[in-house]
Amino acid sequence: MSYNKTKLAEYLEKIVRNTTTDRTKVNLDEPGSILGGSGSRVEITGRSGKQILGPMNNAAHPTLYINREGVAAKNDFANECLKDREFATRVGSVALSKQLDEILKTLVPNVPSDINYAEVVSKDVLKKLRTSVVRWRVKLPIANLQINDCTKIGNVTFMPRSFGIIENTRMALDHRGPADHAADISGKANVLNFMNDIANQGSAWALTEVDAHSERIVHAATEEVETAVNTVRAFTRVFHSLTAAAAFGLPYEMRAGNTGYIAASDSGIEIKWDRKGSYAPFTINNSVLGHLNEHFNFQNFSRIAGTKWTELNTLEHSLRVATQWLGRSIVATTLADAFTLCAVSLERLLVCDGEETTVEKFADRLAYLLSNDGSEQKVIHKASKRLYGIRSKIVHAGFEAVETQQRQEIENLALNALLAVSNQLQTLDTHEKLRGMLHDKKFS
């Protein structure tokens, strides 16, 4: 789905109409927005309570007040633009909001009588923001990953920490700093110090390239890296049991924490510990990738992870998203969260867009997807209904008492469902055709 330019022009006109330089025309007790300009005063209060006051004398525009209707129209403008997946990924709401603010500063209060809002939207908003999208080469640390050579998965190259540090040094030395030589050297040293601090966050690096506005670098790069990471993490149980708790990922995902529980009763005192995120290292090497390629069609998953969303068919869409949810379940902080993410992964595979999920639909399709044997289908169907019931208790009743065995069950079903769907990619090219195939199996 893309945005509607006619609607955008209407929203922009409403934003401008509800923006003024006259403070008396705005009810400051209602939700609104202020763009500080000439004549505005900035007040900063420190921790000690000391206040610093100062005017914005250098602003080239007057202070603007956007009332509640204007803010609502601005939000509508953003939501309409973000319907476009590419715009949402590469530009985002922050850059869009700043660009709209710049337009208001040039138009208000002297709005031309012959203004063409559709032209302003096309030229000064959409085109301006899209031409601000450039190619960025992004490198970020990956924690808990053991790797001895560069490996590419999807659009991401994973490399050993030492390789990245060498590249960081070269990048810092090539950094274009101030014209002053001494200042340039100092600037490069500061850049290198920042890079070293970042390097210390992980045991390896993820390198990718993204086309994005500067305000969207983190989101765009994170999306690419998480897609690659989760594509591998979805297959964690192939190499590590749940009790082994091996995983890798972005540094904040791997951060360990221990919580102590002090419990007292008439029989005495108990000290218990709940440990989260204490993961064993995960290894990626030729042996691991070779095993995945030979037995699990991993090359298919890697290809899908590295292909633009618009170039994938609807069955590949479902497979890519389901893989992401299963990969995220590996590092979920609670069993209930992990269970729910596995259930979401299965639902994305089994239910087409626009369909309502029901327990019978879930159980039927999973049974016929995973087996051609009648007795096995009955076992899978029964287990699926039981597990879906737990999913419903979590979602609707806040149920938390999920057992490790139950998580293992649904995770195993989710992984096998991913493999079963990937095996259909040569003969099926839409999600609807998968639904039709499972329907035919049920009534054959």
SETIDREN-334744 format. One record per residue (C-alpha): x negated, z, y negated. Coordinates in Angstrom, 2 decimals. Layout:
+---------+---------+---------+
:       X :       Z :       Y :
+---------+---------+---------+
:       X :       Z :       Y :
...
+---------+---------+---------+
This chain:
+---------+---------+---------+
:       X :       Z :       Y :
+---------+---------+---------+
:    0.00 :    0.00 :    0.00 :
:   -1.24 :   -0.87 :   -3.48 :
:   -0.23 :    0.20 :   -6.96 :
:    2.48 :   -1.40 :   -9.08 :
:    1.06 :   -2.61 :  -12.42 :
:    4.49 :   -2.70 :  -14.05 :
:    4.98 :    0.97 :  -13.27 :
:    1.48 :    1.75 :  -14.55 :
:    2.26 :    0.07 :  -17.88 :
:    5.46 :    2.11 :  -18.19 :
:    3.61 :    5.34 :  -17.42 :
:    0.88 :    4.56 :  -19.97 :
:    3.46 :    3.89 :  -22.68 :
:    5.09 :    7.22 :  -21.90 :
:    1.73 :    9.03 :  -22.04 :
:    0.94 :    7.53 :  -25.45 :
:    4.45 :    8.25 :  -26.75 :
:    4.08 :   11.91 :  -25.80 :
:    0.62 :   12.37 :  -27.31 :
:    0.25 :   13.49 :  -30.92 :
:   -2.19 :   14.89 :  -33.45 :
:    0.54 :   17.10 :  -34.90 :
:    0.32 :   20.51 :  -33.30 :
:    3.74 :   21.51 :  -34.63 :
:    5.39 :   18.84 :  -32.46 :
:    4.13 :   20.44 :  -29.25 :
:    5.38 :   23.64 :  -27.64 :
:    2.12 :   25.30 :  -26.62 :
:    4.03 :   27.69 :  -24.34 :
:    4.97 :   24.76 :  -22.08 :
:    2.63 :   22.98 :  -19.67 :
:    0.57 :   20.44 :  -21.55 :
:   -2.95 :   19.26 :  -22.27 :
:   -5.27 :   19.33 :  -25.28 :
:   -8.11 :   16.88 :  -25.91 :
:  -10.43 :   18.69 :  -28.28 :
:  -11.58 :   16.70 :  -31.30 :
:  -12.57 :   17.00 :  -34.93 :
:  -11.26 :   20.25 :  -36.33 :
:  -10.96 :   21.95 :  -32.95 :
:  -12.68 :   25.27 :  -32.45 :
:  -14.42 :   26.28 :  -29.24 :
:  -14.37 :   29.93 :  -28.20 :
:  -16.74 :   31.26 :  -25.53 :
:  -16.47 :   34.85 :  -24.32 :
:  -19.43 :   36.31 :  -22.42 :
:  -19.36 :   39.01 :  -19.74 :
:  -20.10 :   41.65 :  -22.35 :
:  -17.03 :   40.57 :  -24.30 :
:  -19.05 :   39.02 :  -27.10 :
:  -17.41 :   35.89 :  -28.51 :
:  -19.03 :   32.75 :  -29.85 :
:  -16.89 :   30.53 :  -32.08 :
:  -17.73 :   27.06 :  -33.27 :
:  -16.02 :   23.90 :  -34.55 :
:  -16.27 :   20.48 :  -32.86 :
:  -17.60 :   18.75 :  -35.97 :
:  -19.17 :   15.80 :  -34.16 :
:  -16.01 :   14.54 :  -32.46 :
:  -15.14 :   10.98 :  -33.48 :
:  -11.43 :   11.51 :  -32.89 :
:   -8.87 :   14.10 :  -33.94 :
:   -7.59 :   16.77 :  -31.59 :
:   -4.83 :   15.36 :  -29.38 :
:   -1.91 :   17.26 :  -27.88 :
:   -0.17 :   15.90 :  -24.77 :
:    3.21 :   17.50 :  -24.12 :
:    4.84 :   18.22 :  -20.78 :
:    6.39 :   14.75 :  -20.44 :
:    3.05 :   13.13 :  -21.22 :
:    1.22 :   15.19 :  -18.61 :
:    3.91 :   14.34 :  -16.05 :
:    3.50 :   10.62 :  -16.85 :
:   -0.27 :   10.98 :  -16.55 :
:    0.15 :   12.50 :  -13.09 :
:    2.57 :    9.70 :  -12.14 :
:   -0.01 :    7.15 :  -13.31 :
:   -2.68 :    8.75 :  -11.12 :
:   -0.42 :    9.01 :   -8.07 :
:    0.54 :    5.34 :   -8.40 :
:   -3.12 :    4.27 :   -8.59 :
:   -4.06 :    6.45 :   -5.62 :
:   -1.60 :    4.59 :   -3.39 :
:   -4.38 :    2.01 :   -3.16 :
:   -6.69 :    3.38 :   -0.43 :
:   -9.78 :    1.62 :   -1.80 :
:   -9.13 :    2.86 :   -5.34 :
:   -8.56 :    6.41 :   -4.08 :
:  -11.80 :    6.36 :   -2.08 :
:  -14.09 :    4.63 :   -4.57 :
:  -12.71 :    5.77 :   -7.95 :
:  -10.48 :    8.82 :   -7.52 :
:   -8.39 :   10.92 :   -9.87 :
:  -11.19 :   12.54 :  -11.92 :
:  -12.65 :    9.25 :  -13.19 :
:   -9.13 :    7.92 :  -13.77 :
:   -8.11 :   10.96 :  -15.83 :
:  -11.24 :   10.72 :  -17.97 :
:  -10.63 :    7.01 :  -18.60 :
:   -7.04 :    7.66 :  -19.66 :
:   -8.31 :   10.34 :  -22.05 :
:  -10.73 :    7.83 :  -23.59 :
:   -7.89 :    5.35 :  -24.11 :
:   -5.76 :    7.99 :  -25.81 :
:   -8.63 :    8.83 :  -28.15 :
:   -8.82 :    5.20 :  -29.29 :
:   -5.05 :    4.62 :  -29.59 :
:   -3.57 :    7.82 :  -31.01 :
:   -2.44 :    8.29 :  -33.73 :
:   -2.79 :    4.67 :  -34.90 :
:   -1.05 :    2.85 :  -32.05 :
:   -0.87 :   -0.91 :  -32.77 :
:    2.70 :   -2.13 :  -33.20 :
:    2.04 :   -5.15 :  -30.98 :
:    0.26 :   -3.26 :  -28.20 :
:    0.56 :   -4.79 :  -24.73 :
:    0.46 :   -1.87 :  -22.31 :
:    0.19 :   -4.11 :  -19.26 :
:   -2.94 :   -5.68 :  -20.73 :
:   -4.41 :   -2.27 :  -21.56 :
:   -3.80 :   -1.13 :  -17.98 :
:   -5.44 :   -4.21 :  -16.49 :
:   -8.40 :   -4.49 :  -18.86 :
:   -9.15 :   -0.98 :  -20.08 :
:   -8.16 :    1.06 :  -17.03 :
:   -8.26 :   -0.83 :  -13.74 :
:  -10.97 :   -3.38 :  -14.56 :
:  -13.08 :   -0.81 :  -16.43 :
:  -13.01 :    1.61 :  -13.52 :
:  -13.60 :   -1.02 :  -10.85 :
:  -16.64 :   -2.42 :  -12.69 :
:  -17.99 :    1.14 :  -12.80 :
:  -18.16 :    1.13 :   -9.00 :
:  -21.76 :    0.56 :   -7.91 :
:  -23.76 :    0.79 :   -4.69 :
:  -25.29 :    4.23 :   -4.02 :
:  -27.81 :    5.07 :   -1.32 :
:  -26.93 :    8.63 :   -0.35 :
:  -28.85 :   11.05 :    1.83 :
:  -27.53 :   14.48 :    2.77 :
:  -28.71 :   17.21 :    5.15 :
:  -27.25 :   17.67 :    8.62 :
:  -27.48 :   21.10 :   10.21 :
:  -28.13 :   21.98 :   13.85 :
:  -29.00 :   18.43 :   14.93 :
:  -32.07 :   17.76 :   17.05 :
:  -33.27 :   14.18 :   16.66 :
:  -36.69 :   12.56 :   17.06 :
:  -35.99 :    9.04 :   15.82 :
:  -33.57 :    7.18 :   13.57 :
:  -30.16 :    6.50 :   15.14 :
:  -27.32 :    4.54 :   13.56 :
:  -23.69 :    5.41 :   14.26 :
:  -21.03 :    3.60 :   12.27 :
:  -22.39 :    3.17 :    8.74 :
:  -24.66 :    6.22 :    8.94 :
:  -28.29 :    6.50 :   10.01 :
:  -29.33 :    9.91 :   11.30 :
:  -33.03 :   10.65 :   10.88 :
:  -35.42 :   13.54 :   11.55 :
:  -35.95 :   16.01 :    8.72 :
:  -39.62 :   15.01 :    8.33 :
:  -38.70 :   11.34 :    7.76 :
:  -36.33 :   12.31 :    4.98 :
:  -38.84 :   14.57 :    3.24 :
:  -41.36 :   11.73 :    3.04 :
:  -38.70 :    9.46 :    1.57 :
:  -37.68 :   12.20 :   -0.90 :
:  -41.25 :   12.44 :   -2.18 :
:  -41.43 :    8.69 :   -2.67 :
:  -38.06 :    8.68 :   -4.43 :
:  -39.14 :   11.50 :   -6.78 :
:  -42.37 :    9.72 :   -7.68 :
:  -40.41 :    6.54 :   -8.45 :
:  -37.93 :    8.51 :  -10.56 :
:  -37.63 :    7.06 :  -14.07 :
:  -38.05 :   10.02 :  -16.39 :
:  -38.73 :   10.43 :  -20.12 :
:  -41.17 :    8.14 :  -21.92 :
:  -43.37 :   11.16 :  -22.66 :
:  -45.91 :   11.40 :  -19.78 :
:  -45.99 :   15.21 :  -19.60 :
:  -42.21 :   15.44 :  -19.68 :
:  -42.00 :   12.72 :  -17.03 :
:  -44.30 :   14.65 :  -14.67 :
:  -42.29 :   17.82 :  -15.26 :
:  -39.07 :   15.95 :  -14.60 :
:  -40.35 :   14.51 :  -11.32 :
:  -41.49 :   17.96 :  -10.22 :
:  -38.03 :   19.38 :  -10.92 :
:  -36.37 :   16.54 :   -9.00 :
:  -38.69 :   17.15 :   -6.04 :
:  -37.93 :   20.89 :   -6.10 :
:  -34.21 :   20.15 :   -5.97 :
:  -34.78 :   17.75 :   -3.07 :
:  -36.78 :   20.37 :   -1.16 :
:  -34.00 :   22.92 :   -1.64 :
:  -31.52 :   20.40 :   -0.24 :
:  -33.85 :   19.58 :    2.68 :
:  -33.94 :   23.26 :    3.66 :
:  -30.18 :   23.17 :    4.27 :
:  -30.49 :   21.12 :    7.44 :
:  -32.58 :   20.07 :   10.43 :
:  -31.97 :   16.33 :    9.99 :
:  -30.64 :   13.79 :    7.49 :
:  -27.69 :   11.44 :    7.30 :
:  -28.33 :    8.29 :    5.27 :
:  -25.54 :    5.97 :    4.17 :
:  -24.62 :    3.52 :    1.42 :
:  -21.35 :    3.70 :   -0.48 :
:  -19.72 :    1.70 :   -3.25 :
:  -18.27 :    4.28 :   -5.60 :
:  -17.76 :    5.47 :   -9.16 :
:  -20.26 :    8.21 :  -10.05 :
:  -17.40 :   10.74 :  -10.00 :
:  -16.64 :    9.79 :   -6.39 :
:  -20.10 :    9.75 :   -4.77 :
:  -19.62 :   13.01 :   -2.86 :
:  -16.20 :   12.07 :   -1.50 :
:  -17.19 :    8.53 :   -0.49 :
:  -20.43 :    9.61 :    1.18 :
:  -18.79 :   12.58 :    2.90 :
:  -16.09 :   10.31 :    4.33 :
:  -18.71 :    7.98 :    5.83 :
:  -20.84 :   10.81 :    7.22 :
:  -17.92 :   12.82 :    8.60 :
:  -16.62 :    9.70 :   10.32 :
:  -19.97 :    9.22 :   12.08 :
:  -20.44 :   12.93 :   12.84 :
:  -16.95 :   13.34 :   14.30 :
:  -17.33 :   10.17 :   16.35 :
:  -20.17 :   11.89 :   18.20 :
:  -18.68 :   15.39 :   18.10 :
:  -15.53 :   14.18 :   19.84 :
:  -17.69 :   13.76 :   22.96 :
:  -19.31 :   17.21 :   22.77 :
:  -17.78 :   18.41 :   26.04 :
:  -19.45 :   15.57 :   27.90 :
:  -22.74 :   17.42 :   27.41 :
:  -21.83 :   21.01 :   26.49 :
:  -19.18 :   23.40 :   27.77 :
:  -16.98 :   25.32 :   25.37 :
:  -18.90 :   28.51 :   26.11 :
:  -22.20 :   26.79 :   25.23 :
:  -20.83 :   26.31 :   21.68 :
:  -23.12 :   23.43 :   20.73 :
:  -22.35 :   21.48 :   17.57 :
:  -23.87 :   19.81 :   14.52 :
:  -22.50 :   18.84 :   11.15 :
:  -22.65 :   19.37 :    7.41 :
:  -24.39 :   22.64 :    6.43 :
:  -21.21 :   24.43 :    5.35 :
:  -19.60 :   23.67 :    8.72 :
:  -22.44 :   25.32 :   10.62 :
:  -22.71 :   28.50 :    8.57 :
:  -22.55 :   31.45 :   10.96 :
:  -20.81 :   34.71 :   10.19 :
:  -20.27 :   37.96 :   12.03 :
:  -17.35 :   40.28 :   11.28 :
:  -17.40 :   43.84 :   12.55 :
:  -14.19 :   45.57 :   13.67 :
:  -13.96 :   49.36 :   13.78 :
:  -11.03 :   50.48 :   15.94 :
:   -9.93 :   54.05 :   16.56 :
:   -7.32 :   55.54 :   18.88 :
:   -6.70 :   58.86 :   20.63 :
:   -9.11 :   57.74 :   23.34 :
:  -12.03 :   57.14 :   21.00 :
:  -13.68 :   54.56 :   18.75 :
:  -14.51 :   50.95 :   19.62 :
:  -16.85 :   48.65 :   17.69 :
:  -16.09 :   44.94 :   18.20 :
:  -17.68 :   41.80 :   16.77 :
:  -16.17 :   38.42 :   16.03 :
:  -18.78 :   35.71 :   15.70 :
:  -18.02 :   32.35 :   14.12 :
:  -20.21 :   29.31 :   13.77 :
:  -23.09 :   30.51 :   15.94 :
:  -23.66 :   27.07 :   17.42 :
:  -26.42 :   25.93 :   19.74 :
:  -28.25 :   22.77 :   18.56 :
:  -26.84 :   19.36 :   19.48 :
:  -29.25 :   16.62 :   20.51 :
:  -28.94 :   12.90 :   19.85 :
:  -31.43 :   10.65 :   21.64 :
:  -31.51 :    7.42 :   23.63 :
:  -30.48 :    9.22 :   26.82 :
:  -27.41 :   10.76 :   25.19 :
:  -26.33 :    7.50 :   23.55 :
:  -27.05 :    5.51 :   26.71 :
:  -24.82 :    7.82 :   28.75 :
:  -22.02 :    7.57 :   26.19 :
:  -22.26 :    3.78 :   26.01 :
:  -22.29 :    3.38 :   29.80 :
:  -19.47 :    5.74 :   30.69 :
:  -17.35 :    6.17 :   27.56 :
:  -17.36 :    2.86 :   25.63 :
:  -19.10 :    4.66 :   22.78 :
:  -20.18 :    1.35 :   21.26 :
:  -16.48 :    0.71 :   20.56 :
:  -16.10 :    4.02 :   18.73 :
:  -19.28 :    3.40 :   16.72 :
:  -18.10 :   -0.09 :   15.77 :
:  -14.73 :    1.23 :   14.61 :
:  -16.41 :    4.02 :   12.62 :
:  -18.55 :    1.46 :   10.78 :
:  -15.82 :   -1.10 :   10.02 :
:  -13.82 :   -1.17 :    6.79 :
:  -10.35 :    0.28 :    7.21 :
:   -8.73 :   -2.94 :    5.99 :
:  -10.53 :   -4.93 :    8.70 :
:   -9.24 :   -2.77 :   11.59 :
:   -5.98 :   -3.37 :   13.42 :
:   -3.36 :   -0.63 :   13.73 :
:   -4.48 :    0.41 :   17.21 :
:   -8.05 :    0.82 :   15.93 :
:   -6.64 :    2.81 :   12.99 :
:   -5.03 :    5.26 :   15.40 :
:   -8.19 :    5.52 :   17.49 :
:  -10.43 :    6.16 :   14.48 :
:   -8.20 :    8.86 :   13.00 :
:   -7.59 :   10.54 :   16.37 :
:  -11.36 :   10.66 :   16.95 :
:  -11.81 :   12.37 :   13.58 :
:   -9.30 :   15.10 :   14.41 :
:  -10.85 :   15.73 :   17.82 :
:  -14.33 :   15.88 :   16.28 :
:  -13.18 :   18.40 :   13.69 :
:  -11.67 :   20.60 :   16.40 :
:  -15.18 :   21.24 :   17.77 :
:  -16.12 :   23.31 :   14.71 :
:  -12.71 :   24.87 :   14.01 :
:  -13.02 :   28.56 :   13.21 :
:  -10.19 :   29.77 :   15.48 :
:   -8.80 :   28.74 :   18.85 :
:   -5.41 :   28.13 :   17.25 :
:   -6.94 :   25.79 :   14.65 :
:   -8.90 :   23.91 :   17.33 :
:   -5.80 :   23.61 :   19.52 :
:   -3.74 :   22.25 :   16.62 :
:   -6.36 :   19.65 :   15.70 :
:   -6.45 :   18.43 :   19.32 :
:   -2.65 :   18.17 :   19.28 :
:   -2.79 :   16.18 :   16.03 :
:   -5.37 :   13.87 :   17.63 :
:   -3.01 :   13.20 :   20.54 :
:    0.00 :   12.67 :   18.29 :
:   -1.91 :   10.10 :   16.23 :
:   -2.64 :    8.14 :   19.41 :
:    0.79 :    8.43 :   20.98 :
:    3.16 :    8.05 :   18.03 :
:    3.31 :    5.00 :   15.77 :
:    3.67 :    5.16 :   12.00 :
:    7.25 :    5.89 :   10.99 :
:    8.22 :    7.36 :   14.36 :
:    9.41 :   10.92 :   14.83 :
:    7.39 :   13.03 :   17.26 :
:    9.36 :   14.72 :   20.05 :
:    8.16 :   16.71 :   23.02 :
:    9.61 :   14.16 :   25.48 :
:    7.99 :   11.24 :   23.69 :
:    4.68 :   13.10 :   23.56 :
:    4.75 :   14.06 :   27.24 :
:    6.05 :   10.71 :   28.54 :
:    3.53 :    8.56 :   26.72 :
:    0.57 :   10.79 :   27.53 :
:    1.47 :   10.83 :   31.22 :
:    1.79 :    7.04 :   31.44 :
:   -1.33 :    6.51 :   29.33 :
:   -3.57 :    8.66 :   31.53 :
:   -2.36 :    7.73 :   35.01 :
:   -0.67 :    5.09 :   37.15 :
:    0.03 :    7.54 :   39.97 :
:    3.53 :    9.02 :   40.06 :
:    2.50 :   12.48 :   41.26 :
:   -0.30 :   12.70 :   38.67 :
:    2.08 :   11.59 :   35.94 :
:    4.43 :   14.48 :   36.81 :
:    1.56 :   16.99 :   36.56 :
:    0.40 :   15.59 :   33.21 :
:    3.98 :   15.45 :   31.91 :
:    4.59 :   19.11 :   32.77 :
:    1.28 :   20.25 :   31.26 :
:    1.89 :   18.17 :   28.12 :
:    5.29 :   19.76 :   27.51 :
:    3.81 :   23.24 :   27.95 :
:    0.93 :   22.51 :   25.56 :
:    3.23 :   20.87 :   23.03 :
:    5.29 :   24.05 :   23.10 :
:    2.19 :   26.03 :   22.12 :
:    1.53 :   23.56 :   19.32 :
:    5.06 :   24.11 :   18.02 :
:    4.64 :   27.91 :   18.15 :
:    1.44 :   27.62 :   16.10 :
:    2.96 :   25.30 :   13.50 :
:    6.38 :   26.93 :   13.16 :
:    5.82 :   30.58 :   14.09 :
:    2.19 :   31.19 :   13.13 :
:    1.24 :   31.86 :   16.76 :
:   -2.45 :   32.76 :   17.06 :
:   -2.85 :   34.04 :   20.63 :
:   -4.25 :   30.80 :   22.02 :
:   -6.45 :   31.23 :   25.08 :
:   -9.76 :   29.45 :   25.63 :
:   -8.35 :   27.78 :   28.75 :
:   -5.45 :   26.33 :   26.76 :
:   -7.83 :   24.87 :   24.19 :
:   -9.90 :   23.36 :   27.01 :
:   -6.80 :   21.80 :   28.53 :
:   -5.61 :   20.04 :   25.39 :
:   -9.13 :   19.04 :   24.36 :
:   -9.67 :   17.45 :   27.77 :
:   -6.38 :   15.55 :   27.47 :
:   -7.28 :   14.37 :   23.96 :
:  -10.70 :   13.07 :   25.02 :
:   -9.25 :   11.25 :   28.03 :
:   -6.51 :    9.77 :   25.84 :
:   -9.15 :    8.43 :   23.44 :
:  -10.96 :    6.76 :   26.31 :
:   -7.73 :    5.34 :   27.76 :
:   -6.78 :    3.77 :   24.42 :
:  -10.29 :    2.41 :   23.83 :
:  -10.06 :    0.68 :   27.22 :
:   -6.98 :   -1.20 :   25.96 :
:   -8.67 :   -2.71 :   22.89 :
:   -9.51 :   -5.98 :   24.67 :
:   -5.87 :   -6.65 :   25.56 :
:   -3.90 :   -4.87 :   22.81 :
:   -4.37 :   -5.38 :   19.07 :
:   -1.59 :   -3.26 :   17.55 :
:   -0.37 :    0.30 :   17.96 :
:    3.12 :   -1.02 :   18.58 :
:    1.88 :   -3.02 :   21.60 :
:    0.46 :    0.18 :   23.10 :
:    3.86 :    1.81 :   22.64 :
:    5.48 :   -1.19 :   24.32 :
:    3.06 :   -1.06 :   27.25 :
:    3.76 :    2.64 :   27.86 :
:    7.52 :    1.98 :   27.60 :
:    7.26 :   -0.78 :   30.21 :
:    5.25 :    1.47 :   32.57 :
:    7.91 :    4.16 :   32.32 :
:   10.72 :    1.82 :   33.36 :
:    8.83 :   -0.40 :   35.80 :
+---------+---------+---------+
